[in-house]
Amino acid sequence: MKPRDDKHEIGPDAEEPRRPLNRRNPSDRRCRRGLSFHHFLFGGKRRQLRRKEDKHALLFVDEYSPALMGCIAALLVLSFLDGFMTLYLLEHDMYEVNPVMAFCLSLGPWFFLYSKFLLTCFGAMCLLVVNNNQVFNDRIKVKDIFPAILLLYFLVMAWHSYLYSIA
């Protein structure tokens, strides 16, 4: 019997030829950037970035936390309520301060509601895609911005409630 080589593996049969121990593909699959069509069909399993060097690049994950999805759902509901509350206040001699939304209002109330909801969806989707990245010189994670946006929306709802009381 021969001593085992570190570079080769001996098969179960003595007559079987030796195979290299490291049979991995030399190309690194992490070098590819972007999303593949396969992930949209079958999904993936990456939930967070694990490597330190990955946290400084623009990378994507396949699954998101339920808490983050809850924040996005609450954000969309609050945006929808904000639109209806704004329309109610406009009927009671108030005006829209945001120039973009004022332009959308000039095109009609339904256009205003649709554009408000779609712009909120687009912004939430953009933040969701990059939620594991960091901004402001790696001081703030993007996923920590969602609770701040929810807080701002709650403040807007409180402002609307105050305006309801004086209208």
C-alpha positions, 0 to 999 in steps of 0.5 A, a space after each residue: 500500500 502506498 502513502 496518500 498524496 496530498 495532491 491526489 485522491 486514491 479511488 476505492 479500487 486500486 486499479 482506478 486512476 488517480 483524480 485531482 483532489 481540487 476539482 473546482 472551477 477556477 473562475 470565481 462566480 462572485 465576479 459576475 455582477 448584476 441579476 440573472 434571469 435564473 434568480 427571477 424564476 427560481 429565486 435564490 438564498 442569499 439574505 445578507 452580505 457576508 464578506 467584508 469586501 462585499 459590503 463596499 460594493 453594489 451587490 444584491 440579495 435574493 431574499 428580504 427580511 419580513 420586517 423590511 417588507 412590513 416597513 415597505 407595506 406600511 410606507 405604501 399604505 401611509 402614502 395612499 392615506 396621505 394622498 386621500 388626506 391631501 385631497 380632502 384638505 384641498 377641498 377645504 381651502 388648503 394648497 399643496 406645497 410640493 411643486 411636483 405633486 401640485 403639478 400632478 394635481 393640476 392634471 386631476 385627482 386620480 392622476 395625483 393619486 396614481 402618480 403619488 403611489 407609483 413614485 412611492 413604489 419606485 422609491 421604495 423599490 430602489 431602496 429595497 434593492 440596495 438595502 444592504 449597502 451603506 451610505 454617508 461614508 459607511 455610517 448608515 445602512 440603507 435598510 435603516 432609512 426605512 424606519 426614518 421614512 416611516 417616522 416622517 410619514 407619521 409626522 405628516 399624518 399628525 400634521 394632516 390631523 392638525 389641519 383637519 382640526 382647523 379646517 
